[in-house]
Amino acid sequence: MKKIKNMKNLFYIFIFLLSTTLPCRPDSFIESRLRKDIEDNRLDTFSKPKAAFILSGATSPDSLAYYMDWYNQLVQTLRDYNFDQFDRVGSASKVFGYLHSNWLITYKEKATTLLSIVKQKQFNCVAGTILYNLICEDMGWSTEAFETPTHTYTIFTDFEKRLMVENTSSMGFNIMQNLKEYSRYLLQFYPENQAYQIGLEQLYAHENTKGRQINNTELLGLLAYNRAYFAMQIKDYKTAYDFVTLAQKFNRDSRSNYNFEIDLYQKWGKKLFDEKNYIRSFEVFADAYYRYWDIGIFKQNAKAAFFNALGLNWVKKEWPSSNQIIVAMLDLDILEENEQNRLVQMLGSWAEYFYRSQRKKECLEVAALWASLAPDDPQLRNFRNAVKTLN
């Protein structure tokens, strides 16, 4: 995946993203703290179970306390069974059986969060895998997950042999014992025509070549992706985008959300563009291009939003915003020669405006950007000499 050429200047992009005028989706104080905690892509302040319930929607102190009490009682109940510490596979199987007998009762595709398990005993692959993995981790058995474009399941990483668990079925413990039957089970997660093209014998292999192993922190990101998905269904693109940017802090390469992200970037960026919110539209399309640089429409749309934003800023004489988005655009390194020349002309207009206004600081900012595009431009040299005469 393409990286921005000058990572030092990535700081300016983040400053720009934080400075846009459209307010963010209102967060609870707890969710805001979680966002801050995961900013470095790891959890330090919050435990994984707490983060899981916050991402599931328990964002008030009372609700979070209620669900954590439920979770802690569940873990204690399982510990009280005094499983054989030397039979970790058998113990993990018994925990799996207990959950499916008492809490993971009804599979429902849209039961995406842990709250669905607590309230209705409904679950999907994400919710079931998260609950099982976190409980096993608290019982002392290291777990990870495997995420594919269509599915998620548990992997035990410190048993004597690789052991996989399909959490959507009460018969899913150690699924590799019957790979052919499991491949048949996977059919339900694929559109019929796609499953036919892949073939039953190749379905499991196809899953694994398209997926990747993830740790439990990355797994939690799928909760935020699921909430983004349902916001998208009601065309609440802003909320969906906020949840996606949160999800990316947990899981930077979610295999099950490529197509969803691409669709959301395009729809949200276009809506902002149509509303003439060009700065925010540029933010969305620049973010989209950074993640999916090989999709040409994002580059094209980022440029369109960028030049429209600069035009509007010129009319309003809003230089700080123009300065920030130009820095962001230059770091993306996507302008063709004719587009660079167009930008130089626009900078020339700002240069003349600030020189006439005797604003030396802004003149120097314009000159710095100008030099990054056309360092040998004779007009730039003349402008710099003129600026030296300003107080």
Secondary structure, 3 states (H helix, E strand, C coil): CCCCCCHHHHHHHHHHHHHCCCCCCCCCHHHHHHHHHHHHCCCCCCCHHHHHHHHHCCCCHHHHHHHHHHHHHHHHHHHCCCCCCCCHHHHHHHHHHHHHHHCCCEECCCCCCHHHHHHHCEECHHHHHHHHHHHHHHCCCCEEEEECCCCEEEEECCCCCCEEECCCCCCCECHHHHHHHHHHHHHHHCCHHHHHHHCHHHHHHHHHHHCEEECHHHHHHHHHHHHHHHHHHCCCHHHHHHHHHHHHHHCCCCHHHHHHHHHHHHHHHHHHHHCCCHHHHHHHHHHHHHHCCCCHHHHHHHHHHHHHHHHHHHHHCCHHHHHHHHHHHHHHCCCCHHHHHHHHHHHHHHHHHHHHCCCHHHHHHHHHHHHHHCCCCHHHHHHHHHHCCCC
